[in-house]
Amino acid sequence: MRAPCCSPSTVSRLPRSVLARVQALDAELEATIERLSRVRTELTLILRHRAPIHVPPGFAALAQDLSDTNKSLFMVYSTVFSEEGLEELRRIITVRDDTGEEFEALPPDTDDATIDRLAERILPAVLRMREEHPRSNGPVADSPRGAELAGNAMAHAAAEFYNPAQLRVLRRLHHLLDQATDPHDDPPGHGAVHDSAPDVRLREE
C-alpha cells in the first residue's frame, strides 16, 4: 500500500490552496506509479516470452504466433486504437483458424478464383467476430486521435504491409460484407468484384 504523502496532522494545518496542490501532486504521483507498474509488467512478459520489442503492450504472450506483417500492423494500430480497442483486438486474435494462415501465405499473383473462394471462406468468421465483438464494427470510433485519422492510418498500413493478392481478398470480403447486410443486393458468391470496387479505400501502392 502506498504511504500517504503527509501525516494527517500536517495536512490539517495546510491552507486550502496548498492542500489542493498537494492533493493534485499526490494524484499525479499515483498515476505515474501505476503507469510504471504496467510498464514493468509488460517488460516481464517480453522477457518471459522472449517477445520482440516491436509488439504492442499486452501482445507479448502472442508474439511468437504473429507473423512479421501482423506485428507491423499491430504496432500501427497501437498508435491509433484506444486501450479498450487494443484489448478487444488482443482477444480477437487469440482465436485463429486455417483461413488466417492461408491469407497470410497468399502469393501476390494469386488468381481471381482463389481470391473469391478465400474471401467467401473468411466471411462467416468475420460475421461471427462482429457479433461476438461489437467493437470490431467500428474499431477506431473511440480513437484518441480521431476516427478519420485512425481509419486512414489503418488503410495506409494495410496497403503498405499486405501484398496485392491479400488486398484483393480484403476488397472482395468488403463487398461480401456489404451484401450480407443489404437484403436488396445479390447473395454472396454471385458476381465477383475485385480491384475495381469503388468503396474500398485500400489501394495497391
N, C-alpha and C positions, 0 to 999 in steps of 0.2 A: 504494500500500500504506500502511496506517495505521501510523504510527510508534509504538513501544512507549511506554507512559506513563512508564516509569522505565528507567534503564540497568541491565544485568544486575548490575553490582557493587553498586548501591544496593539492588536487590531482595534480594540475598543477605544483606544485613545487617539487613533488617527483621524484627521479631518476627512470629511466625506469625499472631497476631490482627490485626496491622496489615496484613500481607500479604494476608490473606483479604479485608479490607475494600477494599484497593486493587484486588484482582482482581475483586471484585464491582462496584466503580465502573467498572473498565475494561470489563467485560462490558455494563454498563448504557449506557455511552457508545457502545459499538459498536452496540448495538441502536438507540439514538437516531439515530446516523448512518445506519443502514440505513433507518429509517423516513423520515428527511428525504430520503434519496436517492429513495425510492419516491414521496414527495410531489412532488419536483422532476420526476421522470419523468412523473407524472400531469399536472402543470401544463403541461409541454412538449406533451403530447398535446392538452390542451384548447386551447392556443394554436394549435397546428398545424392542428387540425381545426375551429377556431372553435366548439368544443363549449360548450353552456351549462354553468354550474357545477352545475346541479341534475341531473347524471347521476352514477351511482356511479363510483368509481375503476376504471379499466380499461375503461370503456364509452365513453370519449371518441371513439374512432375510429368508433364505431357511432352516435353521437348524431344525425347528420344523417338517418339512416334510421329513427329511432324516432319514434313518434307521441307526442304530449303525454301520453296515457294511459299508455303504456308507460314513459316517463321517470318519471312519478309512481310507478307501481307498482314500478319497479326501485329507486327511492330508498327505498321502504318495505322492499323485500327486502334492500337493503344493510344495514339496521339489524338484521336477524334472521338472515341467512344467514352461514354460516362463510365464510372466504376461499375454501376449496375449492368450496363451493356456488356462490358468485358466479362463480368461474372456469368452472364447469360451465355455469351459466346463460349466460355470455357465449358459450361455444362453441355452445350450442344455438340462440341467437337469430341467429347468423350465417347459419343456413340458413333461408331464407324461401320461402314459396310463396303461391299465389293465395288459399288458404283463410284465411291470416293476414290478408291485406289485406281480404278480404271480411268477415271477422269484425270488424275494426276499423271498417269503414264501415257496419256493420249499423244500420239505423234503429231507434229504440226501439219502434215499433209493428209490427215485422215479424210476418207471420202464422206460424201453427204449422207449416205445411207447409215453409216456407223454413227455419225453425229446425231441423226434423228433417233436411232434406237437408244443411244445412251441418254439423250435428253428425256425421252419418254420413260426410261427406267428410273431416272433420278426424280421425276415429277412426284410420284407418290411419297417419297421420303421427304421432299420439301413441303408438300401439303401437310403431312403429318407433323413436321417440325413446326410449321406455322400454327398448327392447332395446339400443340403441346407447349410451345414457347411463343406466346403472342407478341412479345417484344421483337421477335425476328421479322415481323411485318414492317417495322419501322425502327431499325436498329440505331439510327442516328437522330431520332426525333428529340432526344434529350441530350444531344451532344453539347458539351460546354463550349464548343467552337461554332455552334450553329449548324442546323441540319443541312443547309445548302452547301456550305464549305465542306462539311464532313462527307456528304454524298459525292461531291466532286473528287475529294481525296480518294475515296474508295474506288470510284470508276477509273481514275488515273492509275491507281495501284494495280488494279486488275489488268488494265491494258499493258502495264509495264511488265508484270510478272507472269501472266498467262500467255501461252503460245496461241497462234491463230486458230487452231482447231478447238482449243479449250474456250476461246472467246465465242466461237460459233456455237458451241454447246450451250453457253450461257444465253446467247441470243435466242436460240431455239427454245430453251427452257423458259425464258421470259415470255415468249409467245404462248407456250403451252399453259403457263400460269394465268395469263390473260384469258385464254379460252376457258380454263377451269372455273373462273369466277364470272364469266359472261355467258349466260344461258342462250343468248342470241347468236353466238359465234359458232363456228364449226366445231365438232368434237375433236379432242386431241388426236393427232395422228392423221388428220385429213388436211392435206395441203401444207407443205413444208415452207417455212420462212427462215432463211439463213442470214447471210451477211447483210441483206438489204432491209432488214427490219428497221423501220424508221424511229421506233420509240425506245430503242436500246442505246444507251449512252456509251457503252463500251465500244471502242474503236481500235482497230489494229494500227499500231504506230511503227 
